[in-house]
Amino acid sequence: MSHHTILITGGSAGIGAACAVMAAERGHDIILTYNSDRAGAEATAAAVKAAGQRAQIIRCDVGQPEQIDRMFSEIDPACPIHLVNNAGVVGPTASIADLTAERLTNIFAVNVVGAMLVAKGAVAHMRRCGQSGHIVNVSSAAARLGSGNQYVDYAATKGAIDTFTLGLADELAPEGIRVNAVRPGLIETEIHAKGGEPDRLARLSHMVPMRRSGSAQEVADAILWLLSDHSSYVTRALIDVTGGR
């Protein structure tokens, strides 16, 4: 992983931001995207620079395909990259009766279509610059738990990401591009408050065999391991970072 810059979508907070800072501390330059939280992206970039590495910030709503194209046009074509395919959204807690076509269309546009198009762009970039990188998709334990009465739509998007990870790994393995996913469980990030449940971790952590929630850094560690040569024979893996849940 020595000379690759790491492209992280959704790098303004949570797991994406933790990945950026940890990767910088390990000697990597960072490209991070954000959609609405410019201040968060700037704070992440400042931490990357404080670790002595370069940080490029690109605004990109991955739910808008033309913005994904523009993002890749802003990346140096000769720069070898790894991808942390992390940008995602979650709606307010809802049961099936609350789901609307608009909500479903929006969440799939970002979490599935957007993630797949970002991966497509990253692979094209890797082929152009002649340097294989690796891809880690950020899924969720929700993909196998289903998240009934919470957000079955979010869970379904992550189920799609798991399946996409498997197929893309098979497709790219002959080129030396490894594709894996991490499936975080109950992690201390801002996404719970964005879903309208700021107390969710406290309420649910008793269901975790390890009896606690996880940190964004613990997820970032798993992601960076998957991008490193320490996982050189690992592709098509779905790694749970869930405390056993």
N, C-alpha and C positions, 0 to 999 in steps of 0.2 A: 504494500500500500504506500510505498515510500514517496512517490512523486505526484500522486494524484490529488487534485483539488476535489473537495467533496461538495456536491450540489445538494442542498437540503431544501425541499419545498416546505413551506410553513415553518419558517425558522424564527418567528418572532416571539414564541412562548413555548412552554411545555417541553415535550420530548425533542422537538426540532431544535429549540434553543440549547437544550442540554447537550445534544449531539454536536452542535457547532462548537461550543466551548470546549468540550472534552477532546474533540478531534483537533482543535487548534493547539491545545496543550500537548498533543502528541505529534505536532509538527506539520499539520495540514492547513493549506489555504482553504477558504470557505467561500462558496457562493450561496447566499440564502435568499429565499423569496418570502414575500409577505403579501397579504391581500389588503387588510384594513389597518393593521397595527404597526404603523411606521415607527412609532416610538419604541416598541418592543424590538423591532428589527434593528434599529439603531443601537439599542442597548446590547443586543447579542453581538453585533458587529464590533462594538467597543470592547467587549470582553475577548473577542477573537484577536483584535489588534493588541490588546494588553498582553496576550499570550505570545505576541511576536509574529503573528501570521496575518496574511492579507484577507480582507473581507470585501466581497462585492455584494451589494444589495440590489435586488431586482423586484419591482412590484409586479405581481402576477396573480390574477384570479384564475385558478386552474379550471374553474367552471366555464371559462371563455376560451375556446380553442385558439383563437387568433392571438390571445395573450401568451399562450404557451409557445406558439411559433416565434413571437417577438422575444420572449425570454431567451430562447436558444440562439437567436440572432445576436444577442448582446453578450454571449459567452465567447471568449477567444477560441476560434476554431482549432487551434493547435494545442489547447489545454486538455490534458487527460483528466477525465472525471470519474468519480463514483457517484451513484445516486442514492440518496435517502428519500424515498417517495412517501412523504409524510403528511402533506397538506390534506386536511379533512375537516368536515363539519358535522355537528350533531344538532338535531332539533330539540325543542323542549320535550320533556317526558310526555308520552302519548300512548294510548291504547289504539287498537285497530280502528275503532270508530272515529278517532280524531285525525286519521291520516287523510290527506288530500292529494289530488294529482299534482298540484303545484309543489307541495312539500316533497313528494317522492321524486318528481322530476329534478328539483333543485339538488337534493342530496345525492342522487345518482350522477348528476352532471359533474359534481365536484369529486366525490369519493371514488367513483368507478370510471366514468368516461375520462375525467381529468387525469386520474392516476395512470390510466392506460396510455393516454396521449403523451404524458410526461415521460413514461418509460419508452415509448416509441421515439420521442425526440432524443432521449439520452442514448439509445442504441445507435441511432443515426449519427449522432455526434461522435460516439466511440469509433464507429466504422470510418468516419471521415478523418479523424485524427490518427487513425491507425494504432490506437492503444486500447486494449480491452480494459474496461472497468467492471465493477460489480454493482448489483442493485439490491437494495433492501427495501421491500415494501412494508409500510407500517399498517398492519391489520389490527385485530382486536380479539380478545377472548370472546367478545360478543358473537363472533362468527360461529362459534360452536355452542355458546350458551343460549343464543337466540334472543335474549333481552326482552322477553314478553312483559307487557305492561310498562315498559320503559321506552325503548326505541327499536322496535323490530325492523324498521327501515334502515337504521344505521347498521344493525347487525347483519342485515341482508347485503348491504354494500360491502361489508368486510368479508362475508362469505364469498362474494364475487372476487375480491382481492386475493383470497387464498387460492381459489381455482386458477386465476390469472397467473399467480406466482408459479404454480406447478407447470402450467403449459409453457410459460415464457422460459422457465429454467430448462425444460427439455429442448426448446427451440434454440437457445443460445449456448448451451453447454459445449457444442463442438467448436465455438469461437473463443472459448475460455472466459466467457462472461458468466459469472455465477449469479443466480437470482434466488433470494431467500426472503422470508417474511418473519417479522416478530409480531407476536400477539400479546400486547400488554393487557394486564388485568386492571385491578383497582390501583391507579397511579395518581400521586399527588400533583395534579396539574389544574389549570383554570377551566378545562373543558367541562367539568361537572357544573360549575356555576353557569357556564354558557348554556347548558342544558336545563337550567332552572333548579338545579339540586345541589347547592353548595355544601350541604351536609351529607352528601351521598357516601363519602368515604367512611365517616364515623358510623353511619347507619349499617353499612354492609361489611366492614372489615372483619366482623366476627365470623363471616362465612368463608373466610380465607383460611386454609389449614395453617399457614404461618402466623395467623392472627394479627396481621398488620397490612396496611397499604404499602405499595412500593413507591420508589422515587423515580423521577424522570431520568436521573443519572444511572439508575440500575438498568433501565431500558436502553439508554444510550450506550452503555458498556456492551450489551448484547449486540446492538447494531454495529458498533465499531469492530467487534470481534468478527462478525460476518463479512465485513469489508476487508479484513486483514488477511495476511498470509497464514495466520494461525488456523484459519478455517478453509484451507486450500482444497480440501476434498469434500466440502459441504456445499451442495446446491440443492434446490427444490425442497428445502427444509422450512417448516413452520415452527418457530421457536416460541414456546409460551414463556412469558415473563409475568407470572401470575401468583407467585407464592403458593402454588399447588392447586389453585382454584380451577 
